[in-house]
Amino acid sequence: MSIERLVSTGFERRADLLGARQRLAVAEGRLIQSGLRPNPTLETEYGSARFLGGSAESQFDVGVSQVFETAGKRRKRVEVARAELEQARAEVLALERRFAAEVRSSYARAVAAGRQLDALERLIVANEELVRITGARLREGDVAPIDLNVVRVETDRLRAQVIRTRADLEGEIISLRALVGFETTEPLRIAPLPDRPLRLDISITDLTEIALRERADLRAARLGEQLGRARIRLAQSQATPNIAGSVRYSRERRITDLPQSLGVGSVGQTDNVLRFGVAVELPVFNKNQGEILSATGEREQAVRQREFLEATIKRDVALAYRRYRAAAEAFVLYATQIVPRSEENVRSVRAAYNLGEFSIFDVVNEQRRLIESETGYNEALRDYYNALAELETALGTPIPNTGFAASSVSVLPDLDSINSGNPPRLVLASSPSPSSITPAQVTMPLQTIAPTSKKLAASQPISGTQP
């Protein structure tokens, strides 16, 4: 499974990412709510004295009132809610990009552990051949029994290292599973990273401009400034009182008792009244001073946070760029000088041992130095891809294709110039992203040492199942 596939799978499975995306639903709901007008209010009332044993007089009232917002409050609420939604989107994007960088780093560690395991297993194959040769020479009386014991001890030591390295690989695979959201027992096979990644052709100034333009957390900070200004405008508008208009209908039934001399008795009378009214709150004491002051403080806080984040981003890009250069130079040194010479030394010492010119101790010592060189090579390759992931994290976006050199230009010098004896010359400009590299496959170190051929684990997928 490739890095891109793991990242996309993690986007779908990680509970924290799924939870963070719900912030968008919350912000979208607030945006909808902010644009709604106040609802009208319906009031009705009925009263009569006969409920308490009095006369049959009664009064019925029904009215409708509506609050009319002033000073553009609804529009300014929408501006605040829209800024909150955009800020939430930027923050979720920043979280997703940090997750992608963590996956790339974990992926590189797992691949490095797999390469180290492959190198040790191939050395064990070579040592088993050396045991066979030493045993044959012992039977002929050319070497002492201790020589055979030394080779066997060295082989067992390599097997012990294989056990530890396999445990490290399984631990990295488990960590990668957990990071992506897989179950700990779910099978996972990862593809190798290229040994000759493309070189970037972009300056640190351009990288800094990309970071200041693309970093999602910086965009969220800038939106925080806009949000602060929108909240100030909203708080200021809320100092202006709203107007409440009302319409009310009343129907009153009265009973008038006339003198008995008139011979009429009680006379009922019904009055219908329609009233109109306007209510305005007088801002005598509360002029929303506290909310205005609070919103002003939030805006100033957002400005300072944005300024600090910009300075931090510039520092992060500069540090990541320099770590990339150092990692690339160390990787080139191991790939073109240290490992090839160590391999040649082992071949020469073994050939001389077969002719009786060196002791088995010389072979073992040289082989141990080769293991150290191979370990250093794998660590350098891991650090190289980690540096690429760190640079991409500092940029906040995948490195554009225009930043890469031509497809024939690798971070490694030309192997022909190395074999011809010319000193390698490395020209570095910036760091490639492991998620966007086109591999140019080369032969892995140590393959010529083993007397029997074996497929390289580095060129095969690394399985997370039991080996």
ROMI-334219 format. One record per residue (C-alpha): x, y, z; residue in three letters. Coordinates in Angstrom, 3 decimals. Example, Ala and Ser with C-alpha at 12.3 -4.5 7.8 and 13.67 -1.06 7.14 Angstrom:
<sites>
px/py/pz/rest
12.300/-4.500/7.800/Ala
13.670/-1.060/7.140/Ser
</sites>
This chain:
<sites>
px/py/pz/rest
0.000/0.000/0.000/Met
1.421/3.383/-1.018/Ser
1.728/6.462/1.178/Ile
-1.101/8.210/-0.663/Glu
-3.397/5.239/-0.127/Arg
-2.569/5.126/3.581/Leu
-3.216/8.849/3.966/Val
-6.579/8.676/2.186/Ser
-7.532/5.634/4.254/Thr
-6.619/7.494/7.433/Gly
-8.835/10.411/6.379/Phe
-11.747/7.974/6.256/Glu
-10.952/6.010/9.428/Arg
-9.317/8.281/11.979/Arg
-11.888/9.159/14.632/Ala
-10.210/12.462/15.505/Asp
-10.295/13.590/11.869/Leu
-13.924/12.544/11.527/Leu
-14.712/14.434/14.718/Gly
-12.842/17.507/13.515/Ala
-14.886/17.533/10.306/Arg
-18.037/17.787/12.407/Gln
-16.873/21.275/13.303/Arg
-17.747/22.175/9.727/Leu
-21.304/20.964/10.235/Ala
-21.509/23.020/13.433/Val
-20.205/26.126/11.670/Ala
-22.519/25.617/8.703/Glu
-25.494/25.370/11.065/Gly
-24.464/28.613/12.755/Arg
-24.152/30.286/9.374/Leu
-27.703/29.280/8.482/Ile
-28.990/30.422/11.854/Gln
-27.228/33.775/11.655/Ser
-29.145/34.745/8.531/Gly
-32.600/34.157/9.966/Leu
-34.844/37.071/10.962/Arg
-36.573/37.251/14.375/Pro
-39.911/35.494/14.519/Asn
-43.086/37.514/15.087/Pro
-44.808/37.176/18.454/Thr
-48.522/36.407/18.792/Leu
-50.212/37.430/22.040/Glu
-53.812/36.756/23.084/Thr
-55.685/37.442/26.304/Glu
-59.226/36.958/27.611/Tyr
-60.682/38.118/30.925/Gly
-64.131/38.184/32.563/Ser
-65.514/39.060/35.994/Ala
-67.902/36.134/35.982/Arg
-65.006/33.751/36.640/Phe
-65.096/35.244/40.144/Leu
-68.875/35.453/40.404/Gly
-69.213/38.931/38.957/Gly
-71.041/40.267/35.993/Ser
-70.887/38.884/32.481/Ala
-68.540/41.618/31.274/Glu
-65.465/40.379/29.347/Ser
-62.458/41.570/27.410/Gln
-60.592/39.798/24.601/Phe
-57.247/40.974/23.205/Asp
-55.097/39.587/20.374/Val
-51.930/41.170/19.020/Gly
-48.884/40.552/16.823/Val
-45.485/42.126/17.381/Ser
-42.329/42.008/15.246/Gln
-38.779/43.017/16.104/Val
-36.973/44.866/13.315/Phe
-33.186/44.696/13.588/Glu
-31.317/47.894/12.953/Thr
-27.747/48.831/12.023/Ala
-27.318/45.789/9.759/Gly
-27.156/43.287/12.623/Lys
-28.268/40.310/10.538/Arg
-25.743/40.990/7.778/Arg
-22.955/41.371/10.306/Lys
-23.972/38.161/12.082/Arg
-23.691/36.384/8.738/Val
-20.200/37.841/8.228/Glu
-19.099/36.523/11.629/Val
-20.581/33.075/10.992/Ala
-19.041/32.864/7.515/Arg
-15.612/33.801/8.902/Ala
-15.987/31.117/11.589/Glu
-16.829/28.536/8.919/Leu
-13.792/29.452/6.805/Glu
-11.564/29.344/9.869/Gln
-12.902/25.902/10.790/Ala
-12.163/24.645/7.272/Arg
-8.607/25.939/7.459/Ala
-8.053/24.347/10.864/Glu
-9.381/20.976/9.679/Val
-7.136/21.175/6.603/Leu
-4.129/21.924/8.816/Ala
-4.978/18.898/10.972/Leu
-5.227/16.670/7.899/Glu
-1.860/17.854/6.588/Arg
-0.184/17.241/9.957/Arg
-1.648/13.745/9.924/Phe
-0.306/13.140/6.399/Ala
3.178/14.197/7.534/Ala
3.012/11.803/10.496/Glu
2.063/8.968/8.141/Val
5.010/9.734/5.857/Arg
7.466/9.739/8.762/Ser
6.102/6.475/10.156/Ser
6.141/4.989/6.662/Tyr
9.811/5.912/6.202/Ala
10.731/4.335/9.559/Arg
8.948/1.101/8.621/Ala
10.689/0.935/5.236/Val
14.073/1.589/6.859/Ala
13.481/-1.239/9.330/Ala
12.556/-3.535/6.438/Gly
15.718/-2.628/4.554/Arg
17.829/-3.272/7.650/Gln
16.204/-6.682/8.094/Leu
16.898/-7.514/4.457/Asp
20.572/-6.538/4.778/Ala
21.051/-8.708/7.864/Leu
19.344/-11.704/6.260/Glu
21.587/-11.452/3.217/Arg
24.646/-11.291/5.467/Leu
23.450/-14.436/7.224/Ile
23.294/-16.188/3.842/Val
26.840/-15.028/3.117/Ala
27.993/-16.198/6.569/Asn
26.462/-19.625/6.088/Glu
28.552/-19.957/2.943/Glu
31.574/-18.842/4.963/Leu
30.808/-21.529/7.564/Val
30.781/-24.107/4.799/Arg
34.121/-22.913/3.410/Ile
35.719/-22.713/6.847/Thr
34.484/-26.223/7.701/Gly
36.027/-27.560/4.490/Ala
39.334/-25.872/5.299/Arg
39.202/-27.262/8.832/Leu
38.825/-30.779/7.509/Arg
41.886/-30.180/5.316/Glu
43.823/-28.830/8.294/Gly
44.222/-25.288/6.926/Asp
42.504/-23.531/9.865/Val
42.040/-24.103/13.573/Ala
38.688/-25.142/15.129/Pro
38.386/-21.694/16.700/Ile
38.023/-20.180/13.252/Asp
34.892/-22.220/12.614/Leu
33.536/-21.310/16.038/Asn
34.141/-17.601/15.386/Val
32.176/-17.765/12.135/Val
29.343/-19.629/13.814/Arg
29.240/-17.128/16.675/Val
29.127/-14.266/14.188/Glu
26.284/-15.964/12.322/Thr
24.322/-16.420/15.538/Asp
24.969/-12.796/16.438/Arg
23.488/-11.774/13.098/Leu
20.468/-13.964/13.785/Arg
19.990/-12.194/17.121/Ala
20.130/-8.851/15.314/Gln
17.559/-10.146/12.830/Val
15.221/-10.992/15.721/Ile
15.561/-7.489/17.167/Arg
15.200/-5.827/13.785/Thr
12.142/-7.902/12.944/Arg
10.599/-6.844/16.241/Ala
11.373/-3.208/15.367/Asp
9.743/-3.673/11.956/Leu
6.648/-5.244/13.461/Glu
6.465/-2.398/15.992/Gly
6.654/0.198/13.219/Glu
3.948/-1.622/11.260/Ile
1.723/-1.721/14.353/Ile
2.314/1.993/14.919/Ser
1.499/2.707/11.281/Leu
-1.696/0.662/11.537/Arg
-2.788/2.552/14.640/Ala
-1.895/5.886/13.067/Leu
-4.001/5.198/9.984/Val
-6.885/3.703/11.966/Gly
-6.435/0.016/11.117/Phe
-7.001/-2.754/13.611/Glu
-3.782/-4.077/15.141/Thr
-4.335/-7.474/13.500/Thr
-5.393/-6.134/10.110/Glu
-2.949/-7.084/7.306/Pro
-0.834/-4.234/5.948/Leu
1.726/-4.348/3.147/Arg
3.650/-1.212/2.261/Ile
5.514/-0.450/-0.933/Ala
9.205/0.581/-0.885/Pro
10.495/4.108/-1.231/Leu
12.799/4.842/-4.186/Pro
16.547/4.754/-3.608/Asp
17.210/7.568/-6.076/Arg
14.572/10.243/-5.444/Pro
14.373/13.299/-7.638/Leu
16.086/16.488/-6.564/Arg
14.262/19.747/-6.023/Leu
15.270/22.785/-7.997/Asp
13.762/25.553/-5.893/Ile
15.308/28.140/-3.587/Ser
14.639/28.639/0.098/Ile
13.102/32.033/-0.716/Thr
10.539/30.394/-2.984/Asp
9.901/27.739/-0.364/Leu
9.217/30.410/2.240/Thr
6.794/32.181/-0.110/Glu
4.981/28.883/-0.719/Ile
4.686/28.285/3.019/Ala
3.349/31.784/3.721/Leu
0.828/31.312/0.946/Arg
-0.255/27.716/1.534/Glu
0.020/26.973/5.259/Arg
-3.491/26.172/6.446/Ala
-2.792/27.170/10.049/Asp
-1.560/30.581/8.877/Leu
-4.682/30.943/6.767/Arg
-6.732/30.122/9.872/Ala
-4.813/32.794/11.797/Ala
-5.482/35.373/9.091/Arg
-9.140/34.412/9.105/Leu
-9.010/34.916/12.867/Gly
-8.108/38.538/12.217/Glu
-11.038/38.911/9.833/Gln
-13.252/37.221/12.386/Leu
-12.088/39.696/15.050/Gly
-12.949/42.676/12.845/Arg
-16.350/41.181/12.010/Ala
-17.098/40.666/15.699/Arg
-16.197/44.282/16.441/Ile
-18.609/45.489/13.772/Arg
-21.313/43.191/15.134/Leu
-20.754/44.348/18.715/Ala
-20.919/47.980/17.630/Gln
-24.159/47.385/15.746/Ser
-25.673/45.689/18.776/Gln
-25.297/48.958/20.668/Ala
-28.051/50.352/18.430/Thr
-31.451/49.327/19.823/Pro
-33.889/47.347/17.731/Asn
-37.421/48.542/16.953/Ile
-40.423/46.430/17.892/Ala
-43.689/47.178/16.047/Gly
-47.034/45.799/17.199/Ser
-50.681/45.597/16.131/Val
-53.338/44.767/18.731/Arg
-57.082/44.186/18.475/Tyr
-59.300/44.438/21.579/Ser
-62.957/43.584/22.026/Arg
-64.601/44.673/25.281/Glu
-68.118/43.799/26.345/Arg
-69.641/45.968/29.047/Arg
-73.005/45.812/30.829/Ile
-74.707/48.974/32.036/Thr
-77.516/48.805/34.589/Asp
-80.122/51.521/33.835/Leu
-82.582/52.902/36.471/Pro
-85.595/50.714/37.112/Gln
-87.858/53.693/36.416/Ser
-86.965/53.376/32.782/Leu
-88.173/49.807/32.717/Gly
-85.283/48.709/30.477/Val
-82.974/46.822/32.832/Gly
-79.377/46.068/31.878/Ser
-77.979/47.148/28.526/Val
-74.983/45.429/26.917/Gly
-72.391/47.328/24.912/Gln
-69.482/45.987/22.813/Thr
-66.435/48.086/21.882/Asp
-63.901/47.088/19.197/Asn
-60.462/48.735/19.380/Val
-57.425/48.420/17.051/Leu
-54.113/49.626/18.456/Arg
-50.713/50.222/16.856/Phe
-47.520/50.557/18.824/Gly
-43.746/50.921/18.579/Val
-41.239/49.956/21.298/Ala
-37.618/51.082/21.377/Val
-35.091/50.247/24.069/Glu
-33.314/53.335/25.381/Leu
-29.526/52.700/25.547/Pro
-28.967/54.736/28.658/Val
-26.803/52.372/30.687/Phe
-25.976/49.389/28.472/Asn
-24.357/50.439/25.215/Lys
-22.657/47.052/24.696/Asn
-19.361/48.520/25.842/Gln
-18.103/45.224/27.258/Gly
-18.712/43.214/24.064/Glu
-17.022/45.879/21.950/Ile
-13.979/45.862/24.230/Leu
-13.880/42.053/24.229/Ser
-14.074/41.860/20.425/Ala
-11.297/44.450/20.115/Thr
-9.096/42.372/22.413/Gly
-9.784/39.218/20.383/Glu
-8.769/40.989/17.193/Arg
-5.496/42.223/18.710/Glu
-4.824/38.728/20.003/Gln
-5.407/37.287/16.527/Ala
-3.025/39.842/15.004/Val
-0.227/38.925/17.404/Arg
-0.800/35.219/16.893/Gln
-0.633/35.641/13.128/Arg
2.601/37.630/13.373/Glu
4.164/35.014/15.643/Phe
3.030/32.184/13.371/Leu
4.536/33.870/10.312/Glu
7.880/34.176/12.099/Ala
7.626/30.543/13.221/Thr
6.869/29.378/9.680/Ile
9.907/31.181/8.293/Lys
12.043/29.530/10.976/Arg
10.514/26.098/10.322/Asp
11.145/26.327/6.586/Val
14.754/27.417/7.113/Ala
15.418/24.617/9.620/Leu
13.682/21.966/7.517/Ala
15.583/23.070/4.430/Tyr
18.924/22.819/6.206/Arg
18.041/19.447/7.716/Arg
17.174/18.262/4.241/Tyr
20.521/19.386/2.883/Arg
22.382/17.683/5.713/Ala
20.348/14.485/5.332/Ala
20.845/14.465/1.561/Ala
24.607/14.965/1.861/Glu
24.888/12.190/4.453/Ala
22.771/9.898/2.292/Phe
24.929/10.570/-0.768/Val
28.095/9.911/1.243/Leu
26.808/6.549/2.458/Tyr
25.413/5.531/-0.932/Ala
28.413/6.510/-3.047/Thr
31.407/6.131/-0.722/Gln
30.948/4.337/2.579/Ile
28.800/1.338/1.617/Val
30.497/0.571/-1.743/Pro
33.946/0.698/-0.144/Arg
32.821/-1.440/2.776/Ser
31.456/-4.023/0.341/Glu
34.693/-4.002/-1.616/Glu
36.696/-4.424/1.595/Asn
34.603/-7.439/2.637/Val
35.009/-9.043/-0.773/Arg
38.760/-8.467/-0.729/Ser
39.204/-9.803/2.801/Val
37.105/-12.873/2.081/Arg
39.015/-13.581/-1.095/Ala
42.284/-13.214/0.779/Ala
40.941/-15.482/3.571/Tyr
40.096/-18.155/1.009/Asn
43.727/-17.968/-0.111/Leu
44.973/-18.169/3.476/Gly
46.329/-14.612/3.620/Glu
43.971/-13.282/6.338/Phe
42.537/-14.808/9.470/Ser
38.862/-15.286/10.163/Ile
39.064/-12.460/12.696/Phe
39.907/-10.036/9.898/Asp
36.848/-11.234/7.946/Val
34.551/-10.874/10.978/Val
35.843/-7.408/11.850/Asn
35.430/-6.174/8.301/Glu
31.980/-7.667/8.088/Gln
30.961/-5.896/11.289/Arg
32.120/-2.621/9.805/Arg
29.983/-3.404/6.769/Leu
26.955/-3.987/8.999/Ile
27.584/-0.620/10.646/Glu
27.809/0.977/7.205/Ser
24.590/-0.693/6.067/Glu
22.859/0.404/9.255/Thr
24.105/3.935/8.706/Gly
22.913/3.839/5.106/Tyr
19.415/2.757/6.117/Asn
19.305/5.393/8.848/Glu
20.495/8.030/6.368/Ala
17.789/7.046/3.893/Leu
15.195/7.147/6.686/Arg
16.445/10.556/7.836/Asp
16.368/11.764/4.250/Tyr
12.698/10.943/3.775/Tyr
11.884/12.247/7.247/Asn
13.548/15.521/6.272/Ala
11.415/15.627/3.121/Leu
8.280/15.061/5.192/Ala
9.379/17.751/7.641/Glu
9.932/20.228/4.818/Leu
6.550/19.458/3.313/Glu
5.007/19.926/6.768/Thr
6.721/23.307/7.032/Ala
5.365/24.252/3.597/Leu
1.871/23.064/4.479/Gly
1.275/21.631/1.013/Thr
2.708/19.017/-1.357/Pro
5.732/20.365/-3.172/Ile
4.708/21.471/-6.690/Pro
5.965/19.480/-9.666/Asn
7.633/22.604/-11.018/Thr
9.977/22.475/-8.037/Gly
11.559/19.221/-9.190/Phe
14.545/18.905/-11.481/Ala
14.381/16.920/-14.708/Ala
13.408/13.263/-14.320/Ser
16.993/12.172/-15.065/Ser
18.419/14.288/-12.237/Val
18.630/12.451/-8.923/Ser
19.740/13.525/-5.487/Val
22.542/10.985/-6.019/Leu
25.424/11.781/-8.381/Pro
25.792/9.834/-11.596/Asp
27.068/6.330/-10.811/Leu
29.236/6.326/-13.946/Asp
31.198/9.333/-12.702/Ser
31.695/7.604/-9.366/Ile
32.940/4.382/-10.957/Asn
35.333/6.345/-13.177/Ser
37.061/7.748/-10.104/Gly
35.855/11.335/-10.462/Asn
34.831/12.894/-7.159/Pro
31.041/13.129/-6.875/Pro
29.563/16.583/-6.953/Arg
26.211/17.184/-5.310/Leu
24.174/20.280/-6.033/Val
21.196/20.647/-3.713/Leu
18.414/23.157/-3.993/Ala
15.556/21.896/-1.869/Ser
13.770/18.779/-0.700/Ser
11.402/16.498/-2.596/Pro
8.257/15.072/-1.112/Ser
8.128/11.299/-0.624/Pro
4.535/11.380/-1.757/Ser
5.420/12.774/-5.174/Ser
8.694/11.065/-6.144/Ile
9.264/9.136/-9.343/Thr
11.742/6.328/-8.634/Pro
14.745/5.509/-10.768/Ala
15.634/2.068/-9.454/Gln
19.270/1.124/-8.796/Val
20.910/-2.039/-7.524/Thr
20.844/-2.329/-3.759/Met
24.099/-2.543/-1.777/Pro
25.288/-5.890/-0.423/Leu
23.674/-7.950/-3.152/Gln
27.071/-8.860/-4.637/Thr
28.347/-10.149/-1.289/Ile
25.911/-13.023/-0.890/Ala
27.127/-16.163/-2.706/Pro
23.529/-17.099/-3.492/Thr
20.989/-14.788/-5.108/Ser
18.037/-13.568/-3.097/Lys
15.275/-11.053/-3.803/Lys
15.685/-7.857/-1.911/Leu
13.099/-6.991/0.636/Ala
13.636/-3.354/-0.246/Ala
12.320/-4.029/-3.748/Ser
9.353/-6.040/-2.468/Gln
6.404/-4.901/-0.388/Pro
6.938/-5.062/3.354/Ile
4.254/-7.109/5.027/Ser
2.775/-6.346/8.379/Gly
1.730/-9.955/8.876/Thr
3.816/-12.566/10.620/Gln
7.057/-13.193/8.639/Pro
</sites>
